[in-house]
Amino acid sequence: MLAIDNITVRIAGREILRGATANLPAGRRIGLVGRNGAGKSTLFKVILGQLHQDGGEISWPNAWRVGAVAQEAPGTETSLLDTVLEADPERLALLAEAEHESDGHRLGDIYHRLEAIDAYTAPARAAEILAGLGFSAEDQLRPCREFSGGWRMRVALAAILFSAPDLLLLDEPTNYLDLEGVLWLENFIQKYRGTILIVSHDRDLLNTACEFILHLERGKLKLYTGGYDTFMATRAAARANDMAFAKKQEAARAHMQKFVDRFKASAAKAAQAQSRMKMLAKMAMVEVPPDEHVAPIRIPEATPASPPLITMDRASVGYEPGKPILTGMSFRFDPEDRVALLGKNGNGKSTMAKLLAGKLTAMGGEFTPARKLVVGYFAQHQAEELDTAITPILTLQRLRPKLTLEQVRTQLGGFGFSQDKQQTLVGKLSGGERARLMLALATLDKPNLLILDEPTNHLDIDARNELLTALNDFDGAVILVSHDRRLIEATADRLLLVSDGHVTPFEGDLDDYRKFLLSGDNAPTRRAPEVKAHKDEARRSNAEKRHNLKPLKDKVKAAEHQIADLSAEIAKLDKALSDPLLFTKDPAKAASVSKKRADAARKLEVAEKAWVAASEAYENANV
């Protein structure tokens, strides 16, 4: 058992953990959740001994080995396979000792221990883990220095998984993985024999791989049984009970306080008043933490365009002349399409996304964009190209100098940037805030085709929910590459598999895709005709639903614009009427302004009723 007993940690005078206590069962999978900045990484550092707590203790069995993922694998000449094997120092030491040991008894002990730790199957196990995380057999023999930082992070993850510590700490392990790697990791974690404490913003991973959720809030820890959805439901019910109890308690306090105020000066009632005062003093207050603000994500309305947005006929694309990565692509993309690209890293998902975004030109075949096509493109690596020495406002102004300051502020506000954050240097923004800035940049021109390549990295669960809602409200087309299964399932109507140089429709859903990946087959599982028909019908139904929702959404927006215009007009008229000399200098004008003000007020009332009716109709249709 991992025992966290009354831990307190202060950093720069700020209390991060405050008497945090929890007992985590051994051999179980526990998800650690909490808002960004709550102290999850701080708790990990305390467990690993990288940070000393100001109070309290953390303990676990003496025999336990504790491990966490390194920052990344070193860029050395050592092969990936050998780098992973080096994560088991006992095996290496025993093998080295066996080569020089001449004592037969000691040699017998060495071989017995090597057999006990499964040393002879280690290369196969290491290769299997590397393959699961996306490395081919050829890649595994290449030196680490040939791989980028993101791929080295995968090697570091493979190393700690191979070493199999008794207590494994994983901090956002999916950030550098594709969907295929996430699905493999999820399966690996479910079979892990030790204790795992995992920080993740991947809701599906927390649901399927975790048996407990450890919630960190306001410096305190609380352990919940079940996955993330169960935790949310349990917490919501407890919060509702606390709020109801707090309301009753407040009513009781008010009743007693009224009695005290009324009779504290009365000799006849003095004893009773004194008694109630003592009861008030002893009555414990139920603390119901306020809901924390979730910054919004609002994608601007798409630029109108007639279908199709893009057509491809036997198109091919690549980076070097004569060496196409993808060939024979024949597809059509229309407004309001929702398409997710599946396939292992290196098979060409990002290449296809770049072709659709206009970053690459078709090498062969036909690629025809619509005349009014406006593309918004989000690629995770673009965050590295941001100028960290300027503010978000200046970032957008440099990109689109013709925009007014008000337009820039409105765009940033739609992605959760307060006025203070808009003036903060990009270098001081969190990873999640930089991702929001990239989304604001990608949607700056009101695209009708939005291409998102891993948009959820560094976004917390609440921000991912905001993005999911925004994409479903968006009236343009979406092409999505993501390792977030929930985002794909909730937004995509078509799945395209990018594999072996081709792009083909994938028949089925992500559960089928998971089975396909874990089965090791070389071709997608074929669905029974009636199941395929059901999936196609569901996708058509989703597309039709979005189409039918658009007029309702337009009515809501029209009413909002009318309310804003009328409110501005009334404010202007009120300012004129506030001049006390108007009625004496020009009574006729005063009467005219008053009449205009009354007419505007009546129109505002009608517009507000229309907005309420349109909003209710939209919400009911969107259920």
Salt bridges, closest charged atoms under 4 A:
GLU15 OE2 - ARG10 NH2 3.54
GLU72 OE2 - ARG152 NH1 3.37
GLU77 OE2 - ARG145 NE 2.27
GLU90 OE2 - ARG113 NE 2.60
GLU97 OE2 - ARG106 NE 2.76
ASP139 OD1 - ARG142 NH1 2.80
GLU146 OE1 - ARG142 NE 2.84
GLU172 OE2 - HIS201 ND1 2.87
GLU186 OE1 - ARG485 NH2 3.50
GLU186 OE2 - ARG514 NE 3.26
ASP204 OD2 - ARG485 NE 3.79
GLU211 OE2 - ARG28 NE 3.10
GLU211 OE1 - ARG29 NH1 3.69
GLU217 OE2 - ARG235 NH2 2.85
ASP229 OD1 - ARG203 NE 2.86
ASP291 OD1 - ARG239 NH2 3.18
GLU292 OE1 - ARG35 NH1 3.57
GLU301 OE1 - LYS557 NZ 3.48
ASP313 OD1 - ARG314 NH1 3.14
GLU320 OE1 - LYS323 NZ 3.54
ASP334 OD1 - ARG332 NE 2.86
ASP337 OD2 - ARG494 NH1 3.19
GLU385 OE2 - HIS381 ND1 3.67
ASP387 OD2 - ARG398 NH1 3.15
GLU433 OE2 - LYS421 NZ 3.11
ASP445 OD2 - ARG400 NH2 2.43
GLU454 OE1 - HIS483 ND1 2.91
ASP462 OD2 - ARG35 NE 3.41
ASP484 OD2 - ARG464 NH1 2.78
ASP493 OD2 - ARG546 NH2 2.26
GLU507 OE2 - ARG526 NH1 3.39
ASP509 OD2 - LYS535 NZ 2.60
ASP512 OD1 - ARG527 NH1 2.44
ASP536 OD2 - LYS532 NZ 2.86
ASP554 OD2 - LYS550 NZ 3.27
ASP574 OD1 - ARG597 NE 2.81
ASP599 OD2 - LYS595 NZ 3.19
ASP599 OD1 - ARG602 NH2 2.15
GLU605 OE2 - LYS609 NZ 3.79
